[in-house]
Amino acid sequence: MTGKVIVLMGSERDLDFCKEIAKHLKALSLEYVFRVASAHKTPEKVLEILKEYEKERIVYVTVAGRSNALSAFVDGNTVKPVIACPPYGEKFGGVDIFSSLRVPSGIGLVVTVEPETAAIAAAKILAIEDQEFEKRIHEFQLSKRKEIEKADESTKKLK
C-alpha cells in the first residue's frame, strides 16, 4: 500500500486520543506518523509540516480539542484530504465540537469524533488508487458483518 496517514495533533495532550486512532490504523495496515503543531501557537510549524508531505500520497487526520482551528487551517493550506477528529471534551459538554463543524467557506474537511471512523475514512481515501488495499478494506467490512451475524445467532437463543 502506498500512502500514509499524518496524525497531526495540536498538543501532546492529544497523544492518548491519537494512539487510539493509531490502533485502528494498524488494524487496517496503514502506515502513519504522529506530528505536533498548533494553528494558534505555531502556525509556521504547521505550514512546514504540510510542505514536508506535499509530494507524498497522504491523508491528514487532525486532532485538536477546545477551539479546533488546526483542522480548518490545515485544510485551507493543502490539497490533501483532511479528516478532523477532535477529542470529546467532557469539560465543555461537547459544545467544543462546533469549532470543527462550523468552518469558513472554502474549507472541505470531514469531521468525525470516533477514532475508528477516522481510520476507516483515511483507509478508504487511500484505497481509491490501490486495488490491493481496497480488497483489505472489503475484508475488514466483512469481518464486521460476521461479528454482527455471530451476535445475532447468540442473542436469538436468549429468552
Contacts in CASP RR format, 6 or more apart in sequence:
PFRMAT RR
TARGET T0000
AUTHOR 0000-0000-0000
METHOD contacts of the structure
MODEL  1
MTGKVIVLMGSERDLDFCKEIAKHLKALSLEYVFRVASAHKTPEKVLEIL
KEYEKERIVYVTVAGRSNALSAFVDGNTVKPVIACPPYGEKFGGVDIFSS
LRVPSGIGLVVTVEPETAAIAAAKILAIEDQEFEKRIHEFQLSKRKEIEK
ADESTKKLK
1 29 0 8 1.000
1 30 0 8 1.000
1 31 0 8 1.000
1 126 0 8 1.000
1 130 0 8 1.000
1 132 0 8 1.000
1 133 0 8 1.000
1 136 0 8 1.000
2 57 0 8 1.000
2 130 0 8 1.000
3 31 0 8 1.000
3 56 0 8 1.000
3 57 0 8 1.000
3 58 0 8 1.000
3 126 0 8 1.000
4 30 0 8 1.000
4 31 0 8 1.000
4 32 0 8 1.000
4 33 0 8 1.000
4 56 0 8 1.000
4 57 0 8 1.000
4 58 0 8 1.000
4 59 0 8 1.000
5 25 0 8 1.000
5 30 0 8 1.000
5 31 0 8 1.000
5 32 0 8 1.000
5 33 0 8 1.000
5 58 0 8 1.000
5 59 0 8 1.000
5 60 0 8 1.000
5 61 0 8 1.000
5 119 0 8 1.000
5 122 0 8 1.000
5 126 0 8 1.000
6 32 0 8 1.000
6 33 0 8 1.000
6 35 0 8 1.000
6 49 0 8 1.000
6 53 0 8 1.000
6 58 0 8 1.000
6 59 0 8 1.000
6 60 0 8 1.000
6 61 0 8 1.000
7 18 0 8 1.000
7 21 0 8 1.000
7 22 0 8 1.000
7 25 0 8 1.000
7 32 0 8 1.000
7 33 0 8 1.000
7 34 0 8 1.000
7 35 0 8 1.000
7 61 0 8 1.000
7 63 0 8 1.000
8 35 0 8 1.000
8 36 0 8 1.000
8 37 0 8 1.000
8 46 0 8 1.000
8 49 0 8 1.000
8 60 0 8 1.000
8 61 0 8 1.000
8 62 0 8 1.000
8 63 0 8 1.000
8 70 0 8 1.000
8 74 0 8 1.000
9 15 0 8 1.000
9 17 0 8 1.000
9 18 0 8 1.000
9 34 0 8 1.000
9 35 0 8 1.000
9 36 0 8 1.000
9 62 0 8 1.000
9 63 0 8 1.000
9 64 0 8 1.000
10 36 0 8 1.000
10 37 0 8 1.000
10 38 0 8 1.000
10 39 0 8 1.000
10 62 0 8 1.000
10 63 0 8 1.000
10 64 0 8 1.000
10 65 0 8 1.000
10 70 0 8 1.000
11 36 0 8 1.000
11 38 0 8 1.000
11 64 0 8 1.000
12 36 0 8 1.000
14 63 0 8 1.000
14 64 0 8 1.000
14 65 0 8 1.000
14 87 0 8 1.000
15 34 0 8 1.000
17 63 0 8 1.000
17 85 0 8 1.000
17 87 0 8 1.000
17 115 0 8 1.000
18 34 0 8 1.000
18 63 0 8 1.000
20 115 0 8 1.000
21 61 0 8 1.000
21 63 0 8 1.000
21 85 0 8 1.000
21 115 0 8 1.000
21 118 0 8 1.000
21 119 0 8 1.000
22 32 0 8 1.000
22 34 0 8 1.000
23 115 0 8 1.000
24 115 0 8 1.000
24 116 0 8 1.000
24 118 0 8 1.000
24 119 0 8 1.000
24 120 0 8 1.000
25 32 0 8 1.000
25 119 0 8 1.000
25 122 0 8 1.000
25 123 0 8 1.000
27 119 0 8 1.000
27 140 0 8 1.000
28 119 0 8 1.000
28 120 0 8 1.000
28 123 0 8 1.000
28 136 0 8 1.000
28 137 0 8 1.000
28 140 0 8 1.000
29 133 0 8 1.000
29 136 0 8 1.000
30 119 0 8 1.000
30 122 0 8 1.000
30 123 0 8 1.000
30 126 0 8 1.000
35 49 0 8 1.000
37 45 0 8 1.000
37 46 0 8 1.000
37 48 0 8 1.000
37 49 0 8 1.000
37 70 0 8 1.000
38 45 0 8 1.000
38 46 0 8 1.000
38 64 0 8 1.000
38 70 0 8 1.000
39 46 0 8 1.000
39 64 0 8 1.000
39 69 0 8 1.000
39 70 0 8 1.000
39 72 0 8 1.000
39 73 0 8 1.000
39 74 0 8 1.000
40 67 0 8 1.000
40 69 0 8 1.000
43 73 0 8 1.000
46 70 0 8 1.000
46 73 0 8 1.000
46 74 0 8 1.000
46 77 0 8 1.000
47 77 0 8 1.000
50 74 0 8 1.000
50 77 0 8 1.000
50 78 0 8 1.000
53 80 0 8 1.000
54 78 0 8 1.000
54 80 0 8 1.000
57 126 0 8 1.000
57 129 0 8 1.000
58 80 0 8 1.000
59 80 0 8 1.000
59 81 0 8 1.000
59 82 0 8 1.000
59 83 0 8 1.000
59 122 0 8 1.000
59 125 0 8 1.000
59 126 0 8 1.000
60 74 0 8 1.000
60 78 0 8 1.000
60 80 0 8 1.000
60 81 0 8 1.000
60 82 0 8 1.000
60 83 0 8 1.000
61 82 0 8 1.000
61 83 0 8 1.000
61 84 0 8 1.000
61 85 0 8 1.000
61 118 0 8 1.000
61 119 0 8 1.000
61 122 0 8 1.000
62 68 0 8 1.000
62 70 0 8 1.000
62 71 0 8 1.000
62 74 0 8 1.000
62 82 0 8 1.000
62 83 0 8 1.000
62 84 0 8 1.000
62 85 0 8 1.000
62 109 0 8 1.000
63 70 0 8 1.000
63 85 0 8 1.000
63 86 0 8 1.000
63 87 0 8 1.000
64 70 0 8 1.000
64 71 0 8 1.000
64 86 0 8 1.000
65 86 0 8 1.000
65 87 0 8 1.000
65 89 0 8 1.000
65 96 0 8 1.000
65 99 0 8 1.000
66 92 0 8 1.000
66 96 0 8 1.000
66 99 0 8 1.000
67 96 0 8 1.000
67 99 0 8 1.000
68 84 0 8 1.000
68 86 0 8 1.000
68 96 0 8 1.000
68 99 0 8 1.000
68 100 0 8 1.000
69 99 0 8 1.000
71 82 0 8 1.000
71 84 0 8 1.000
71 86 0 8 1.000
71 100 0 8 1.000
71 103 0 8 1.000
71 109 0 8 1.000
71 111 0 8 1.000
72 84 0 8 1.000
72 103 0 8 1.000
72 104 0 8 1.000
72 107 0 8 1.000
72 109 0 8 1.000
74 82 0 8 1.000
74 109 0 8 1.000
75 82 0 8 1.000
75 103 0 8 1.000
75 107 0 8 1.000
75 108 0 8 1.000
75 109 0 8 1.000
76 106 0 8 1.000
76 107 0 8 1.000
81 110 0 8 1.000
81 122 0 8 1.000
81 125 0 8 1.000
82 108 0 8 1.000
82 109 0 8 1.000
82 110 0 8 1.000
83 109 0 8 1.000
83 110 0 8 1.000
83 111 0 8 1.000
83 112 0 8 1.000
83 118 0 8 1.000
83 121 0 8 1.000
83 122 0 8 1.000
84 100 0 8 1.000
84 109 0 8 1.000
84 110 0 8 1.000
84 111 0 8 1.000
84 112 0 8 1.000
85 111 0 8 1.000
85 112 0 8 1.000
85 113 0 8 1.000
85 114 0 8 1.000
85 115 0 8 1.000
85 117 0 8 1.000
85 118 0 8 1.000
86 96 0 8 1.000
86 97 0 8 1.000
86 99 0 8 1.000
86 100 0 8 1.000
86 111 0 8 1.000
86 113 0 8 1.000
87 113 0 8 1.000
88 94 0 8 1.000
88 97 0 8 1.000
88 113 0 8 1.000
89 96 0 8 1.000
97 111 0 8 1.000
97 113 0 8 1.000
100 109 0 8 1.000
100 111 0 8 1.000
101 111 0 8 1.000
103 109 0 8 1.000
110 121 0 8 1.000
112 118 0 8 1.000
112 121 0 8 1.000
120 137 0 8 1.000
120 140 0 8 1.000
123 133 0 8 1.000
123 136 0 8 1.000
123 137 0 8 1.000
123 140 0 8 1.000
124 137 0 8 1.000
126 133 0 8 1.000
127 133 0 8 1.000
127 134 0 8 1.000
127 136 0 8 1.000
127 137 0 8 1.000
128 134 0 8 1.000
END
